């Protein structure tokens, strides 16, 4: 089943470069909410080839402690533990993909991307923080093959080293007013999943089995120490080191 997803929609979207400009503009317009003032910080991660419980574990959480909660409720609860190692992850199943939503940064960590995509999976995340830092990250089969800050691309000629932009993003012109919308549009084009902003505010009831009409939704605590001893948080996306696959 996963092979059909990866070899079909995902590959087709990745290959649609440069694509139709009108369709791209419409796609970007659909994600205008992502550049609004609220929410001001988030990470959305789309994972192929994994169940919700597997994604929660990849982020370092415990599926057994999952509970239902809206994105806003999760943000409020994290704010109550501002100076503690306390993170919450919201997980939504969309078709054959799992979407992880957090008021945090774990989905922007290359180590988690490698772990969540290992063994034939695929991972794509869009990150934005309160200091206007952004990141787009893609990993496949346990290997990060693209990570960059779209805000840096306008100044790429003056950066050393220059941002390494993957082929799938080489045709995208990022603009400061629409950085997040363009990042989400790239995510949808690559993964074949449309991110629904209603997932942020809606407490969708969990159901026996997965259905498109009523997807299962869980929230799990994710502690920073669960990132592992090999985690390395870097200041800029261009500072991420790449390794050959197969390790």
C-alpha positions in Angstrom: 0.0 0.0 0.0 2.8 2.4 0.9 4.7 1.7 -2.3 1.7 2.9 -4.3 1.6 6.1 -2.2 5.3 6.8 -2.6 5.7 5.7 -6.2 2.4 7.3 -7.3 1.2 10.7 -5.9 4.4 11.7 -4.1 6.6 11.0 -7.1 4.2 12.6 -9.4 4.1 15.8 -7.3 7.9 15.9 -7.0 8.2 15.6 -10.7 5.7 18.4 -11.6 8.5 21.0 -11.9 8.0 23.7 -12.8 4.3 23.0 -13.2 1.4 25.3 -14.2 1.9 28.8 -12.7 -1.9 29.3 -12.3 -2.4 26.1 -10.4 0.6 26.9 -8.2 -0.8 30.4 -7.4 -4.1 28.9 -6.5 -2.4 26.4 -4.3 -0.4 29.1 -2.5 -3.6 31.2 -2.0 -5.2 28.3 -0.3 -2.6 28.4 2.4 -2.8 32.2 3.1 -3.8 31.3 6.7 -0.3 30.0 7.4 1.2 33.5 7.2 -1.5 35.1 9.4 -0.6 36.4 12.9 -2.2 33.4 14.5 -0.9 30.8 15.1 2.5 32.6 15.3 4.6 29.5 15.9 4.1 25.9 14.7 5.6 22.8 13.0 3.5 20.7 10.6 5.0 17.3 9.7 3.6 15.0 7.1 4.8 11.4 7.3 4.2 8.6 4.8 4.5 4.9 5.6 3.8 5.2 9.3 0.9 4.7 11.7 -0.1 7.4 14.3 1.5 5.4 17.1 4.7 5.0 15.1 4.9 8.7 14.5 4.3 9.5 18.2 7.1 7.1 19.1 9.4 8.6 16.5 8.9 12.0 18.1 9.8 10.5 21.5 6.2 10.3 22.9 4.1 7.6 24.5 1.0 6.6 22.5 -0.4 5.0 25.6 -0.7 8.5 27.2 -2.5 10.1 24.2 -5.6 12.2 24.7 -7.9 14.4 22.7 -7.1 18.1 22.6 -7.3 21.1 20.2 -4.1 22.8 19.0 -5.1 25.9 21.0 -5.6 23.8 24.2 -2.2 22.2 23.6 -0.6 25.6 23.2 -2.2 26.9 26.4 -1.1 23.8 28.4 2.5 24.1 27.1 2.4 27.8 28.1 1.6 26.7 31.7 4.8 24.6 31.6 6.9 27.3 29.9 10.2 26.5 31.7 9.9 22.7 31.7 10.7 20.0 29.2 7.1 19.7 28.2 5.9 19.4 24.6 2.6 18.3 23.1 2.0 16.7 19.7 -1.3 16.5 17.8 -1.6 13.7 15.3 -4.1 13.4 12.5 -4.5 10.7 9.9 -5.2 11.9 6.4 -5.6 9.0 4.0 -2.4 7.0 4.0 -0.4 9.8 5.7 0.0 11.0 9.3 0.1 14.7 10.0 1.8 15.8 13.2 1.0 19.3 14.5 2.9 21.0 17.3 3.4 24.3 19.0 7.0 23.5 19.1 10.0 22.6 16.9 10.6 18.8 17.1 9.4 18.2 13.6 12.2 20.5 12.4 14.8 18.3 13.9 16.7 16.2 11.3 17.2 13.4 13.8 13.4 13.0 14.2 13.0 13.3 10.4 15.5 10.4 9.9 13.8 8.3 12.5 10.3 8.8 11.3 11.2 8.1 7.6 13.6 5.1 8.3 12.7 1.8 6.6 11.0 3.2 3.4 9.1 6.1 4.9 9.0 9.8 3.8 8.9 12.9 5.9 8.2 16.6 5.2 7.9 19.4 7.7 7.3 23.2 7.7 8.5 25.1 10.7 7.8 28.7 11.9 8.7 30.3 15.2 7.9 33.6 17.0 11.2 35.1 15.9 10.2 34.8 12.2 12.6 31.9 11.6 11.4 29.3 9.1 12.5 25.9 7.9 11.5 23.4 5.2 12.8 19.8 5.7 12.4 16.6 3.7 13.7 13.1 4.5 13.2 9.8 2.8 14.2 6.3 3.9 16.0 7.6 6.9 18.1 10.2 5.1 17.6 14.0 5.1 17.9 15.1 1.4 16.8 18.7 1.8 16.6 21.4 4.5 16.6 25.1 4.1 15.2 28.4 5.5 13.0 29.9 2.7 13.6 33.4 4.2 17.3 33.1 3.5 16.9 32.5 -0.2 16.6 36.2 -1.1 20.0 36.7 0.4 21.5 33.5 -0.8 24.2 35.2 -2.9 25.7 36.8 0.3 25.6 33.7 2.5 28.5 31.4 3.1 27.8 28.6 2.7 25.0 29.3 0.4 21.6 27.6 1.1 21.3 24.1 -0.4 17.9 24.0 -2.1 16.6 20.6 -3.2 15.5 20.1 -6.8 11.8 19.8 -5.8 12.0 23.4 -4.5 14.3 24.9 -7.2 11.4 26.3 -9.2 9.7 28.0 -6.2 10.2 31.8 -5.7 9.7 32.5 -2.0 8.4 35.9 -1.0 8.6 37.3 2.5 4.8 37.9 2.8 3.9 34.4 1.7 6.8 32.3 2.9 4.6 29.9 4.9 1.9 29.6 2.2 4.6 28.7 -0.4 6.2 26.2 2.0 2.9 24.4 2.6 2.1 24.5 -1.1 5.5 22.8 -1.7 4.6 20.2 1.0 1.3 19.4 -0.7 3.0 19.2 -4.1 5.7 16.8 -2.7 3.6 14.6 -0.4 0.2 14.8 -2.0 -1.5 15.8 1.2 -3.6 19.0 1.6 -3.2 20.4 5.1 -6.5 21.5 6.5 -6.4 24.5 8.9 -9.5 23.1 10.6 -7.1 20.5 12.2 -5.7 23.3 14.3 -8.9 24.3 16.1 -11.1 21.2 15.9 -11.2 18.4 18.4 -12.0 15.6 16.0 -13.5 12.5 17.9 -11.4 9.4 17.7 -13.1 6.5 16.1 -12.7 2.7 15.9 -10.7 2.3 12.7 -9.6 5.1 10.4 -12.1 6.9 8.1 -11.6 10.0 6.1 -14.8 11.5 7.5 -13.8 11.0 11.1 -10.0 10.6 11.3 -8.5 9.5 14.6 -6.9 12.3 16.5 -4.5 11.9 19.5 -2.2 14.2 21.5 0.9 12.9 23.2 3.5 14.5 25.5 6.9 14.8 23.9 9.9 15.5 26.2 13.0 17.2 24.8 15.3 14.6 26.3 13.6 12.0 24.1 15.4 13.5 21.1 18.4 11.4 22.1 22.1 12.0 22.7 22.8 12.5 19.0 20.4 15.4 18.5 22.0 18.7 17.4 20.1 21.9 17.2 21.8 24.3 14.8 21.2 28.0 14.3 20.6 27.9 10.5 19.3 25.3 8.1 22.4 25.6 6.0 24.5 24.3 9.0 22.9 20.9 8.8 25.4 18.2 7.7 24.3 15.6 5.2 25.4 12.0 5.3 25.2 9.2 2.7 22.3 6.8 3.1 22.5 3.2 4.2 23.7 3.9 7.8 
